[in-house]
Amino acid sequence: MLCVSAPAMAASGPDGQLRGQGLHGFYRAGVRTLARMELRLGGMEPMPLQGTLTSAAEARFVGAVRLPGDPDPDPTLTVERLRHAKGVETVTVRNTGSRPARIPLEIALGTDLGLLAEIAAGQRSADLPGQVQSAGLRWAGPRHSATVTARPSPHAVLAGAGVLRWDLEVQPGARWSVELGTELETLTPEGVRPPTGRGAGVPLPWSEPEVRCDDPRVELLVPRSLDALGSLLVADADRPTDLYAVSGAPWRFGLTAADALWAARLALPLGTRLVAGTLRALARRQPTAGPQSGVIPGVLRHAGPELPPSCTATEATLLFVTVLAEAWRWGLPRAEVAELLPAAERALGALRANITDDRPAFDRPAPDRPAVGPEGPVGFVTDLGRTAEERAARPVPARCEVQAQAHRAALHGAELLEAFGRPGAQEWRDWAAGLRERFREQFWLDDLSGGRPAAALLAPGRPLPTVASSFVHLLDLGLAGDGGRHQGLLDREQTRILAQRLVAPEFDCGWGLRTLSTKSPRFNPLGHRSGASRVHETVLAVTGLAEAGFEREARVLLDGLLDASTHFEGRLPEMYAGEQRVTGCPPVPHPAACRPAALSAAAVVHLVTALAGVRPDVPAGRVTVRPASTAPLGELELGGLRVAGEPFSVRVSRIGVAVVEEASPELQLGAR
């Protein structure tokens, strides 16, 4: 069980005991402040009765203790542990019996001050020796020290054993409580400031939506997803009012630019503050000179069994442009957009430097030009995280999803450049048109089923025929002017064929979209890029299909995802096994999945608002509402959204008719 309040978290089994095994412990900023916290009453561990999350940051554990000589099977004492991820735990002992309970309470503590990355790799050091500290214990290591303080103070402290002891006398019907607080001190290099949690005076960077829906799965899923997303927010050390989301707990509990941008983008219907903070934090990290100028830094990520690892810098750099453009459409103030526009221009510059066809208009290669150059397929985007020299030394494939992201970034960049009087808008539109033509010629593979996109073009110029969930990015066309959609890399017929393929049994496991077709010899239902079901990709498929008019196919994937959410109590993990759905068998959790995960949590917001059809264009003074005509969620009322910084509410009937109930008076309302 994980409690999360970034950059802190706590992990234990369902009994609440921290045993120092595996991931157990309290953590702060990637360091385990406490590995063991084992509670005993009269030498006995409480019998566990219940362990549950009361919020993403808090958990409650209840146990019972029977005292020797009790006349009946009812327990005399109940023990409640209220835990907060930030390192605070309150233990309450209640006497429900008919006689006083005189019993010692002992809490055994210990820590190795281990690093999360090492613990995740299976390493476990011996506990450090403890020292008595006023009302608790202290442990010291080379770079960190941790303390545990108890209120009220213990009656005895056994430093060698790491035990705090109280001699309790609890009268019938009475209770006794102790609060334990953990603290971490870190010696950081001069000038290095780690990110901090959202300060007490800093509000959440979004509005609190009100969701009423015929589908009870949605009413549970939305608030719990936002609770999870809120637990993953951290403040940038350079500007504490700028918040961004870490990827997820426990495995990727840091800033991954691509994940932070996705989370901010998908949560845009609730306001632009998270986007603004995320974009500013990343712009400060963007190189402005040198071979990586304009590239948003990113880490390598496994890309499945048939492709080499991909650098998330490519996705982040392209997504930066899209997120800024869409935030502008949702109502990010013009002055803030102008402040961030130079960073977007540098990102476009990094894209231009990556394109192997270097002619000014980025036209398709002439017939006598080779389809493959020394750095990879000509005219396509490969890996922005590598220099031209690195790409020439080791050519990299042009991935399907990267072409979709680059195409969208070019169109969004053109809109921003034109609106703010910067040069180059038409050049990017021309390049995007050329990319569409090249993509349809070289990426589309004809087969007996009607055809499919290639997952990638490999360096030798041959397409990789793998059928993968990365295809969903071809459906994510982005928000365009007047609430419309940009033209995609696929034509209408190709989109129809792809829609049918996505809901076929090879892809749809019944709980959502698999990352790899079951027809692949390398399919693995627990492979995070070779068969597991990733929540945010299923959401992109549902919303993309619905917006393209393939609502029946979208409904199939939507129902599977919502059914899965009930088995996770409305707290969707990053992914789960892509095993075929069988009656009576819930979806299988993935052992390496983050839970909570920023992408999964934010994707739920996007899912509901996209099906409601809210598509604003604040610069043009207009908002369009075009809900799914089949009303897959039944009657839906959404309040507390933000368009142009003002409250926005919409109601969608059971026959797919939308009524805007609250909006800024400056906006013209329309339907498409």
TORFILUM-427541 format. One record per residue (C-alpha): residue in one letter; x, y, z. Coordinates in steps of 0.02 Angstrom, whole numbers, padded with zeros to 5 digits, always signed. Layout:
BEGIN
AXYZ ...
//
This chain:
BEGIN
M+00000+00000+00000 L+00069+00167-00055 C+00032+00338+00020 V+00101+00479-00086 S+00127+00665-00059 A+00271+00712-00173 P+00415+00714-00139 A+00367+00600+00008 M+00287+00430+00013 A+00259+00280+00127 A+00245+00096+00080 S+00190-00054+00183 G+00087-00211+00176 P-00101-00205+00213 D-00069-00236+00399 G+00020-00068+00414 Q+00180-00140+00487 L+00342-00072+00412 R+00456-00223+00413 G+00605-00160+00314 Q+00567-00285+00177 G+00567-00237-00005 L+00497-00062-00025 H+00431-00044+00153 G+00465+00123+00235 F+00441+00311+00238 Y+00533+00405+00100 R+00574+00584+00063 A+00659+00646-00097 G+00713+00469-00142 V+00788+00425+00028 R+00714+00299+00149 T+00697+00393+00312 L+00624+00245+00405 A+00626+00062+00354 R+00548-00021+00507 M+00403+00028+00619 E+00335-00130+00699 L+00205-00111+00835 R+00171-00236+00973 L+00054-00232+01124 G+00107-00348+01263 G+00229-00427+01142 M+00090-00467+01017 E+00062-00394+00845 P-00117-00335+00820 M-00224-00448+00713 P-00249-00349+00551 L-00431-00311+00515 Q-00423-00176+00381 G-00299-00073+00282 T-00363+00057+00161 L-00316+00220+00077 T-00423+00364+00137 S-00340+00476+00008 A-00187+00464-00102 A-00082+00535+00039 E-00161+00447+00189 A-00197+00270+00246 R-00291+00193+00392 F-00249+00026+00470 V-00356-00059+00602 G-00305-00209+00708 A-00365-00298+00864 V-00282-00374+01017 R-00358-00502+01136 L-00287-00497+01311 P-00249-00656+01409 G-00397-00703+01516 D-00528-00617+01408 P-00694-00707+01447 D-00762-00703+01269 P-00694-00701+01089 D-00720-00515+01068 P-00556-00419+01065 T-00524-00302+01212 L-00412-00179+01121 T-00421-00104+00946 V-00271-00017+00870 E-00292+00116+00737 R-00145+00184+00638 L-00173+00342+00535 R-00026+00368+00418 H+00019+00517+00310 A+00147+00503+00171 K+00244+00653+00238 G+00306+00547+00383 V+00175+00568+00519 E+00085+00422+00600 T-00042+00425+00742 V-00070+00265+00841 T-00229+00254+00945 V-00266+00113+01067 R-00449+00093+01120 N-00511-00013+01263 T-00681-00086+01218 G-00679-00210+01363 S-00753-00201+01537 R-00593-00190+01638 P-00436-00081+01635 A-00300-00135+01515 R-00123-00127+01583 I-00006-00171+01442 P+00160-00113+01368 L+00161-00037+01193 E+00325-00058+01100 I+00368+00013+00929 A+00527-00055+00851 L+00610+00068+00731 G+00757+00060+00612 T+00824+00124+00446 D+00964+00101+00321 L+00940+00276+00244 G+00941+00184+00078 L+00914+00265-00091 L+00751+00223-00179 A+00840+00179-00342 E+00949+00051-00252 I+00804-00020-00153 A+00704-00040-00315 A+00851-00141-00383 G+00837-00260-00235 Q+00978-00192-00128 R+00958-00186+00061 S+01091-00124+00180 A+01098-00163+00365 D+01009-00045+00482 L+01113+00095+00552 P+01142+00105+00740 G+01017+00216+00828 Q+01050+00355+00952 V+00935+00423+01087 Q+00861+00591+01036 S+00758+00684+01168 A+00587+00605+01132 G+00641+00475+01006 L+00784+00405+00901 R+00909+00468+00773 W+01012+00381+00638 A+01157+00461+00544 G+01238+00415+00378 P+01370+00497+00266 R+01247+00614+00177 H+01084+00597+00272 S+01017+00584+00447 A+00843+00539+00506 T+00749+00565+00668 V+00587+00497+00741 T+00504+00600+00876 A+00358+00540+00983 R+00224+00642+01072 P+00197+00599+01214 S+00376+00550+01252 P+00408+00364+01279 H+00434+00296+01453 A+00590+00205+01392 V+00704+00215+01240 L+00811+00064+01198 A+00934+00135+01071 G+01024-00029+01039 A+00863-00118+00992 G+00783+00037+00916 V+00629+00021+01028 L+00515+00154+01102 R+00409+00090+01248 W+00257+00155+01340 D+00175+00070+01491 L-00009+00095+01457 E-00158+00092+01573 V-00315+00118+01471 Q-00481+00122+01563 P-00639+00040+01491 G-00710+00148+01352 A-00555+00259+01349 R-00420+00284+01218 W-00236+00330+01215 S-00139+00403+01067 V+00039+00439+01017 E+00100+00536+00865 L+00262+00488+00780 G+00348+00607+00661 T+00495+00569+00547 E+00615+00699+00481 L+00759+00689+00357 E+00911+00802+00349 T+01013+00799+00189 L+01184+00874+00154 T+01165+00936-00025 P+01305+01015-00130 E+01308+01203-00121 G+01187+01281-00244 V+01086+01120-00269 R+00905+01136-00214 P+00795+00982-00225 P+00612+01003-00270 T+00492+01023-00126 G+00311+00977-00101 R+00170+01098-00133 G+00179+01226+00006 A+00039+01249+00130 G-00006+01418+00054 V+00000+01360-00128 P-00170+01304-00194 L-00198+01162-00314 P-00165+01222-00492 W-00338+01174-00553 S-00520+01197-00512 E-00618+01064-00421 P-00738+00991-00548 E-00915+00935-00510 V-00962+00776-00602 R-01136+00702-00605 C-01161+00557-00721 D-01275+00409-00755 D-01120+00300-00749 P-01067+00279-00565 R-00895+00220-00621 V-00856+00396-00682 E-00918+00480-00523 L-00794+00375-00423 L-00651+00383-00548 V-00637+00571-00576 P-00616+00631-00395 R-00498+00490-00350 S-00393+00523-00504 L-00377+00707-00461 D-00333+00660-00282 A-00195+00550-00353 L-00132+00686-00471 G-00128+00811-00328 S-00019+00693-00226 L+00111+00694-00366 L+00135+00882-00376 V+00302+00960-00328 A+00362+01139-00329 D+00507+01190-00439 A+00657+01237-00333 D+00691+01392-00440 R+00512+01457-00425 P+00408+01375-00287 T+00243+01436-00360 D+00276+01337-00520 L+00205+01163-00494 Y+00229+01010-00603 A+00187+00826-00585 V+00315+00690-00557 S+00284+00533-00659 G+00223+00418-00523 A+00260+00321-00365 P+00359+00226-00320 W+00470+00193-00469 R+00476+00358-00564 F+00463+00481-00423 G+00549+00625-00512 L+00531+00747-00655 T+00514+00662-00824 A+00479+00804-00944 A+00369+00706-01064 D+00259+00636-00925 A+00244+00806-00840 L+00190+00887-01004 W+00064+00750-01041 A-00012+00766-00868 A-00025+00955-00883 R-00099+00944-01058 L-00230+00814-01012 A-00285+00917-00861 L-00306+01078-00962 P-00497+01079-00947 L-00474+01120-00762 G-00365+01272-00793 T-00198+01326-00864 R-00097+01348-00704 L-00020+01173-00705 V+00028+01194-00887 A+00106+01364-00853 G+00209+01300-00707 T+00265+01146-00803 L+00314+01242-00959 R+00411+01372-00860 A+00503+01238-00760 L+00554+01148-00919 A+00600+01308-01013 R+00725+01344-00874 R+00803+01173-00908 Q+00806+01192-01098 P+00981+01220-01171 T+00991+01381-01271 A+01158+01345-01357 G+01264+01198-01411 P+01219+01038-01503 Q+01065+01008-01394 S+00997+01184-01408 G+00808+01185-01394 V+00794+01002-01340 I+00698+00975-01178 P+00806+00850-01081 G+00737+00675-01064 V+00789+00501-01012 L+00798+00341-01114 R+00646+00230-01102 H+00620+00050-01154 A+00522+00044-01318 G+00475-00139-01329 P+00555-00298-01395 E+00580-00242-01575 L+00645-00064-01561 P+00793+00012-01470 P+00759+00122-01317 S+00691+00293-01362 C+00742+00458-01287 T+00596+00546-01205 A+00680+00711-01251 T+00604+00693-01425 E+00428+00673-01359 A+00451+00813-01231 T+00523+00938-01355 L+00383+00910-01481 L+00251+00907-01345 F+00312+01073-01274 V+00252+01163-01431 T+00084+01074-01431 V+00051+01104-01246 L+00089+01290-01262 A-00025+01307-01414 E-00169+01213-01334 A-00152+01307-01170 W-00165+01467-01272 R-00329+01401-01346 W-00393+01360-01171 G-00354+01535-01108 L-00173+01547-01050 P-00147+01737-01046 R-00063+01808-01200 A+00079+01883-01098 E+00122+01712-01024 V+00117+01633-01196 A+00233+01768-01263 E+00353+01736-01118 L+00363+01551-01164 L+00363+01573-01353 P+00554+01585-01370 A+00569+01414-01288 A+00441+01346-01413 E+00540+01423-01556 R+00698+01340-01493 A+00603+01174-01488 L+00550+01200-01669 G+00731+01240-01709 A+00783+01073-01634 L+00652+00988-01743 R+00718+01076-01898 A+00896+01023-01858 N+00841+00841-01846 I+00755+00828-02014 T+00874+00742-02132 D+00805+00828-02287 D+00881+01001-02261 R+00800+01098-02402 P+00717+01260-02343 A+00537+01208-02371 F+00564+01031-02303 D+00486+00961-02461 R+00483+00774-02495 P+00641+00704-02576 A+00658+00718-02762 P+00635+00553-02857 D+00823+00535-02880 R+00859+00559-02694 P+00876+00403-02585 A+00738+00362-02462 V+00870+00334-02329 G+01012+00452-02286 P+01163+00429-02177 E+01063+00480-02023 G+00906+00378-02058 P+00750+00389-02168 V+00750+00551-02266 G+00618+00680-02223 F+00563+00596-02061 V+00601+00637-01880 T+00709+00516-01782 D+00785+00561-01613 L+00804+00742-01559 G+00906+00685-01410 R+01053+00638-01522 T+01166+00751-01622 A+01185+00735-01811 E+01354+00652-01783 E+01278+00523-01665 R+01138+00486-01788 A+01263+00466-01929 A+01370+00347-01826 R+01219+00242-01776 P+01063+00275-01881 V+00901+00264-01782 P+00727+00218-01840 A+00592+00344-01879 R+00449+00295-01764 C+00267+00307-01809 E+00216+00403-01652 V+00360+00527-01671 Q+00299+00574-01846 A+00125+00606-01774 Q+00196+00713-01634 A+00310+00809-01753 H+00168+00840-01875 R+00058+00907-01736 A+00199+01015-01666 A+00231+01090-01838 L+00048+01140-01858 H+00036+01206-01681 G+00200+01298-01702 A+00136+01378-01861 E-00018+01441-01769 L+00086+01517-01630 L+00211+01598-01748 E+00074+01675-01854 A-00028+01737-01706 F+00122+01820-01624 G+00195+01896-01783 R+00346+01781-01794 P+00414+01717-01961 G+00408+01538-02022 A+00225+01489-02005 Q+00197+01444-02188 E+00361+01349-02196 W+00302+01234-02057 R+00132+01209-02138 D+00218+01162-02301 W+00331+01040-02210 A+00183+00960-02120 A+00094+00937-02288 G+00249+00854-02359 L+00262+00741-02207 R+00081+00685-02230 E+00117+00636-02409 R+00278+00544-02366 F+00197+00456-02218 R+00052+00390-02321 E+00173+00327-02454 Q+00306+00248-02344 F+00225+00206-02177 W+00061+00129-02235 L+00072-00059-02265 D-00061-00147-02368 D-00113-00321-02312 L-00262-00440-02325 S-00348-00354-02178 G-00348-00186-02267 G-00182-00117-02209 R-00099-00040-02058 P+00036+00086-02015 A+00214+00028-01989 A+00277+00046-01812 A+00436+00124-01882 L+00547+00144-02033 L+00712+00061-01993 A+00880+00132-02044 P+00896+00018-02197 G+00734+00093-02262 R+00622-00054-02225 P+00460-00034-02125 L+00437-00125-01960 P+00268-00213-01974 T+00240-00229-01786 V+00061-00190-01732 A+00078-00083-01576 S-00023+00038-01469 S+00090+00180-01524 F-00033+00194-01670 V-00153+00288-01555 H-00044+00443-01573 L-00102+00451-01755 L-00277+00488-01685 D-00218+00627-01568 L-00232+00773-01688 G-00230+00913-01560 L-00339+01065-01532 A-00346+01182-01682 G-00425+01351-01714 D-00613+01374-01694 G-00621+01214-01591 G-00577+01106-01741 R-00453+00967-01771 H-00295+00970-01872 Q-00277+00860-02023 G-00195+00695-01977 L-00060+00588-02056 L-00192+00459-02104 D-00332+00486-02228 R-00513+00445-02185 E-00508+00267-02251 Q-00345+00227-02164 T-00418+00296-02002 R-00570+00182-02022 I-00459+00030-02046 L-00356+00076-01895 A-00513+00099-01790 Q-00572-00076-01832 R-00401-00148-01791 L-00390-00064-01621 V-00548-00151-01558 A-00506-00322-01632 P-00464-00459-01504 E-00279-00449-01548 F-00275-00274-01473 D-00424-00257-01355 C-00400-00367-01202 G-00572-00323-01133 W-00497-00205-01004 G-00418-00086-01129 L-00290-00077-01267 R-00138-00191-01268 T+00031-00114-01310 L+00070-00256-01432 S-00038-00368-01538 T-00064-00545-01474 K-00013-00604-01648 S+00164-00549-01614 P+00280-00691-01563 R+00349-00574-01430 F+00182-00537-01349 N+00190-00539-01159 P+00036-00484-01060 L+00150-00415-00923 G+00273-00332-01043 H+00255-00145-01017 R+00287-00117-01204 S+00249-00292-01265 G+00071-00324-01212 A+00020-00237-01050 S-00126-00115-01056 R-00072+00066-01026 V-00212+00176-00964 H-00169+00339-01050 E-00149+00255-01220 T-00320+00176-01203 V-00389+00349-01162 L-00305+00424-01315 A-00382+00286-01420 V-00556+00316-01348 T-00553+00504-01369 G-00468+00500-01539 L-00591+00373-01608 A-00740+00469-01539 E-00681+00634-01611 A-00650+00551-01781 G-00829+00487-01782 F-00796+00305-01738 E-00900+00307-01580 R-00946+00123-01581 E-00764+00073-01576 A-00728+00204-01443 R-00870+00135-01335 V-00794-00040-01337 L-00628+00020-01265 L-00713+00142-01147 D-00820+00010-01063 G-00669-00102-01036 L-00568+00038-00957 L-00709+00092-00841 D-00741-00088-00788 A-00555-00105-00747 S-00563+00052-00641 T-00691-00027-00524 H-00569-00168-00484 F-00438-00038-00437 E-00565+00057-00328 G-00560+00206-00445 R-00371+00226-00428 L-00306+00170-00596 P-00123+00120-00602 E-00006+00163-00744 M-00040-00006-00827 Y-00101-00182-00794 A-00083-00350-00879 G-00153-00368-01054 E-00226-00539-01019 Q-00390-00578-01105 R-00539-00534-00998 V-00624-00684-00919 T-00784-00681-00818 G-00748-00680-00632 C-00564-00635-00652 P-00513-00454-00617 P-00372-00368-00714 V-00201-00421-00653 P-00094-00280-00579 H+00074-00251-00660 P+00216-00272-00534 A+00315-00124-00602 A+00169-00005-00628 C+00168+00164-00543 R+00014+00188-00436 P-00028+00328-00429 A+00034+00381-00601 A+00016+00559-00666 L-00029+00507-00844 S-00167+00388-00790 A-00240+00513-00667 A-00241+00660-00788 A-00304+00551-00931 V-00468+00526-00838 V-00501+00715-00843 H-00465+00717-01030 L-00576+00565-01058 V-00731+00642-00980 T-00711+00817-01052 A-00668+00752-01225 L-00825+00644-01228 A-00922+00800-01176 G-00846+00882-01329 V-00780+01044-01250 R-00660+01125-01376 P-00617+01308-01342 D-00530+01440-01446 V-00512+01583-01322 P-00404+01693-01437 A-00549+01692-01560 G-00675+01719-01420 R-00764+01555-01453 V-00797+01386-01372 T-00871+01240-01466 V-00962+01095-01383 R-00986+00938-01486 P-01016+00787-01373 A-01014+00607-01428 S-01183+00581-01511 T-01205+00409-01432 A-01186+00482-01254 P-01079+00335-01195 L-01081+00398-01015 G-01268+00431-01012 E-01324+00599-00946 L-01171+00696-00895 E-01156+00861-00800 L-00984+00941-00788 G-00958+01094-00679 G-00803+01182-00618 L-00709+01177-00783 R-00607+01329-00833 V-00611+01413-01004 A-00528+01583-01022 G-00496+01576-00835 E-00682+01580-00797 P-00800+01443-00735 F-00874+01334-00871 S-01014+01207-00850 V-01098+01095-00977 R-01236+00965-00973 V-01249+00823-01100 S-01414+00733-01117 R-01439+00546-01145 I-01465+00580-01330 G-01301+00675-01348 V-01367+00853-01345 A-01258+00979-01251 V-01315+01133-01156 V-01188+01258-01090 E-01248+01313-00919 E-01105+01429-00867 A-00971+01516-00969 S-00876+01679-00982 P-00986+01815-01059 E-00840+01855-01175 L-00856+01688-01264 Q-00969+01650-01412 L-01047+01477-01397 G-01060+01360-01543 A-01083+01179-01593 R-01005+01078-01732 
//
